[in-house]
């Protein structure tokens, strides 16, 4: 039993590192891609033409797999909040490799983020998830339509506001994918795994979240986009996990879990306010207009 629990913590630590590298690489690729103002899935195709983005996507897939394995034992409120710790890895790598300049407020908030996650780690109690009912599965399907619909209109937003709104929608999408993944991780037969509708909801929610995250990163601040994603993704998963999936907190440490969650959430929300752009994207030039023909002039008439 001890070996299984220790594996969950190893998966969690590796997940944080993988997501941190993925955020950095995808941000660098998004900065080199023309800013999109429509909810166009073709953005993922154009990003896929860059080796940097593909490498970042590979790291994100690795992080997703590690998170999936961690969710088999660890509660959602811990795993989803720990995704935000990847932001600290991204910030450190950005400063060292890309010469990002982080304001003092952002550094302090990243430190508070790590404190909050440490409190969650201390208070979490590993346990297997309960299965989701038909009503909850239908709710995940409806949530997909709502997220995509809001994203269709949110792409018109620019600057920091666009990064925060689109990043938040991406976080809700990834949160729904995490909710689907928690009970799915307990399927140990191929028939039960591939025949479970949660698998396909997980995949589609992840694709929509990936598209929204790419659009959010194009608007300037990687920190704001990822922090908004983490904040919006942590709350729904934590609530559903505790109410429906059987997530547990160590007896007597409920106050520590609550404090850690509040500190983590407050830190990532504040990061969306104080984060400064690490790159500036230029929008696509407007299409050239054809010269309008000169108005016809009537010839003077003679009397």
C-alpha positions in Angstrom: 0.0 0.0 0.0 2.8 2.4 0.8 4.4 1.8 -2.6 1.1 2.8 -4.3 0.8 6.0 -2.3 4.4 7.0 -3.0 3.9 6.5 -6.7 1.0 9.0 -6.7 3.3 11.6 -5.2 6.0 10.9 -7.7 3.5 11.3 -10.6 2.4 14.6 -9.1 5.9 16.0 -8.9 6.7 14.9 -12.4 3.4 16.4 -13.6 4.3 19.8 -12.2 7.7 19.8 -14.1 6.1 18.7 -17.3 3.4 21.3 -17.3 5.9 24.0 -16.5 8.1 23.2 -19.5 4.9 22.9 -21.7 3.7 26.3 -20.7 7.1 27.9 -21.6 7.4 26.2 -25.0 3.8 26.8 -26.1 4.0 30.4 -25.1 7.1 30.9 -27.2 5.3 29.3 -30.2 2.1 31.3 -29.7 4.2 34.5 -29.7 5.4 33.7 -33.2 2.0 33.0 -34.6 -0.4 35.6 -36.0 -3.0 36.7 -33.5 -6.4 35.2 -34.2 -9.6 37.1 -33.5 -12.0 34.2 -34.3 -12.7 30.8 -32.6 -10.8 29.0 -35.3 -9.5 25.5 -34.7 -7.1 26.1 -37.6 -4.9 27.9 -35.0 -3.9 24.5 -33.6 -3.0 23.4 -37.1 -0.8 26.5 -37.6 0.8 26.1 -34.2 1.5 22.4 -35.0 3.7 23.6 -37.8 6.2 24.8 -35.3 8.7 22.4 -33.7 8.6 24.4 -30.5 4.9 24.0 -30.1 5.0 20.3 -30.9 7.6 19.8 -28.2 5.5 21.8 -25.8 2.5 19.8 -26.7 4.4 16.6 -26.1 5.3 17.9 -22.6 1.7 18.8 -22.0 0.5 15.3 -23.0 3.1 13.8 -20.7 1.8 16.1 -17.9 -1.7 15.0 -18.7 -0.8 11.3 -18.5 1.0 11.9 -15.2 -1.9 13.8 -13.8 -4.2 11.0 -15.0 -2.1 8.5 -13.1 -1.9 10.7 -10.0 -5.8 11.1 -9.9 -6.2 7.4 -9.5 -5.2 7.9 -5.8 -4.9 11.6 -5.1 -8.0 13.9 -4.7 -8.9 16.4 -7.4 -8.5 19.5 -5.2 -4.8 18.5 -4.8 -4.0 17.5 -8.4 -5.8 20.5 -10.0 -4.2 23.0 -7.6 -0.8 21.5 -8.1 -1.1 22.1 -11.8 -0.7 25.8 -10.9 2.8 25.0 -9.4 3.9 24.5 -13.1 3.5 28.2 -13.4 6.4 28.6 -11.0 8.5 26.3 -13.1 7.5 28.3 -16.2 8.6 31.6 -14.5 12.0 30.2 -13.5 12.7 28.8 -16.9 11.5 32.0 -18.6 13.8 34.1 -16.5 16.8 31.8 -17.1 16.3 30.9 -20.8 14.2 33.7 -22.3 15.3 36.6 -20.1 11.8 37.4 -18.9 11.6 40.2 -16.4 9.3 39.4 -13.5 8.0 42.2 -11.3 8.4 41.9 -7.5 4.7 41.4 -6.9 4.7 38.4 -9.3 7.7 36.8 -7.5 5.9 37.2 -4.1 2.7 35.7 -5.4 4.5 32.7 -6.9 6.1 32.1 -3.5 2.6 32.3 -1.9 1.4 29.8 -4.5 4.0 27.3 -3.5 3.0 27.7 0.2 -0.7 27.1 -0.6 0.1 24.0 -2.6 2.4 22.7 0.2 -0.6 23.0 2.6 -2.8 21.0 0.2 -0.2 18.3 -0.1 0.0 18.0 3.7 -3.8 17.8 4.1 -4.8 15.5 1.2 -5.8 11.8 1.9 -5.4 9.4 -1.0 -8.5 7.4 -2.0 -10.1 5.8 -5.0 -12.9 7.7 -6.8 -16.6 6.8 -6.9 -18.2 6.4 -10.3 -20.1 9.4 -11.9 -23.9 9.0 -12.5 -25.7 9.6 -15.8 -26.8 13.1 -14.7 -23.2 14.2 -14.0 -22.0 12.8 -17.4 -24.8 14.8 -19.1 -23.7 17.8 -17.2 -20.2 17.5 -18.6 -21.6 17.3 -22.1 -23.6 20.5 -21.6 -20.6 22.2 -20.1 -18.7 21.5 -23.3 -21.3 23.4 -25.4 -21.3 26.3 -23.0 -17.5 26.6 -22.9 -17.3 26.5 -26.7 -20.1 29.0 -27.0 -18.5 31.5 -24.6 -15.1 31.0 -26.3 -16.7 32.0 -29.7 -17.5 35.5 -28.3 -14.4 35.8 -26.0 -11.9 35.7 -28.8 -12.8 39.3 -29.6 -11.2 40.5 -26.4 -7.6 41.7 -26.6 -4.7 42.4 -24.2 -4.6 41.2 -20.6 -8.4 41.0 -20.4 -8.4 38.6 -23.4 -5.6 36.5 -21.8 -7.6 36.2 -18.5 -11.0 35.5 -20.0 -9.8 33.0 -22.6 -7.4 31.4 -20.0 -10.3 31.1 -17.5 -12.5 29.3 -20.1 -9.6 27.0 -20.9 -9.3 26.2 -17.2 -13.0 25.3 -16.9 -12.5 23.0 -19.9 -9.5 21.3 -18.4 -11.3 21.1 -15.1 -14.2 19.2 -16.8 -11.6 16.9 -18.4 -10.1 16.3 -14.9 -13.5 15.4 -13.5 -14.0 12.9 -16.3 -10.5 11.5 -15.7 -10.8 10.8 -12.0 -13.3 7.9 -12.1 -12.0 6.8 -15.6 -8.5 6.2 -14.0 -10.1 3.3 -12.0 -11.1 1.4 -15.2 -8.6 -1.4 -15.5 -10.1 -3.3 -18.5 -9.8 -2.2 -22.1 -13.5 -2.7 -22.8 -14.5 -0.6 -19.8 -12.0 2.1 -20.6 -12.8 2.6 -24.3 -16.5 2.0 -23.8 -16.8 4.7 -21.1 -18.3 8.0 -22.4 -16.1 9.8 -20.0 -13.1 9.0 -22.2 -14.5 10.9 -25.1 -15.7 13.8 -23.0 -12.2 14.0 -21.6 -10.6 14.2 -25.1 -13.0 16.8 -26.5 -12.8 19.0 -23.4 -9.0 18.8 -23.6 -9.0 19.9 -27.2 -11.3 22.8 -26.6 -9.2 23.8 -23.6 -6.0 23.6 -25.7 -7.4 25.8 -28.4 -8.6 28.4 -25.8 -5.2 28.3 -24.1 -3.4 29.0 -27.3 -5.7 32.0 -28.0 -5.1 33.3 -24.5 -1.3 33.0 -24.8 -1.4 35.0 -28.0 -2.7 38.0 -26.2 0.6 38.8 -24.4 1.0 37.4 -20.9 1.8 33.8 -20.4 1.6 34.2 -16.6 -1.9 35.9 -16.8 -3.2 33.2 -19.2 -2.0 30.2 -17.2 -2.8 31.7 -13.8 -6.4 32.4 -15.0 -6.6 28.9 -16.3 -5.4 27.4 -13.1 -7.7 29.5 -10.9 -10.8 28.7 -13.0 -9.9 25.0 -13.2 -9.3 24.4 -9.5 -12.6 25.4 -8.1 -15.1 23.2 -10.1 -12.9 20.1 -9.8 -12.5 20.6 -6.1 -16.2 21.0 -5.5 -17.2 18.0 -7.7 -14.4 15.9 -6.3 -15.5 16.4 -2.6 -19.2 16.1 -3.3 -19.5 13.4 -5.9 -16.2 11.5 -6.3 -15.3 10.7 -2.7 -12.2 12.9 -2.4 -11.0 13.0 1.2 -9.1 15.3 3.6 -6.9 14.0 6.5 -9.1 14.1 9.7 -8.3 17.2 11.7 -6.6 19.0 8.8 -9.7 20.4 7.2 -8.6 23.9 8.2 -5.2 23.4 6.6 -6.8 22.2 3.3 -9.2 25.2 3.4 -6.3 27.6 4.1 -4.1 26.1 1.4 -6.9 26.2 -1.2 -7.7 29.8 -0.4 -4.0 30.9 -0.6 -3.5 29.0 -3.8 -6.6 30.4 -5.4 -5.9 34.0 -4.2 -2.3 33.8 -5.5 -3.3 32.7 -9.0 -6.1 35.2 -9.2 -3.7 38.0 -8.1 -1.2 36.8 -10.7 -3.8 37.6 -13.4 -3.8 41.2 -12.1 -0.1 41.9 -11.6 1.4 39.7 -14.3 3.1 41.8 -17.0 3.3 40.8 -20.7 6.4 38.7 -21.5 5.9 39.2 -25.3 3.9 41.4 -27.5 2.1 40.0 -30.5 1.2 42.0 -33.6 -2.2 41.3 -35.1 -2.5 40.2 -38.7 -2.4 43.1 -41.2 -5.8 44.0 -42.6 -6.3 42.8 -46.2 -5.3 45.3 -48.8 -8.2 47.2 -50.4 -8.5 47.4 -54.1 -8.3 51.0 -55.3 -11.8 52.3 -56.0 -12.4 53.4 -59.6 -12.5 57.2 -60.1 -16.0 58.5 -60.5 -17.2 59.0 -64.0 -17.2 62.6 -65.2 -19.8 63.7 -67.7 -18.4 65.5 -70.7 -19.6 69.1 -71.1 -22.3 69.6 -73.6 -22.3 72.2 -76.3 -25.2 74.3 -77.2 
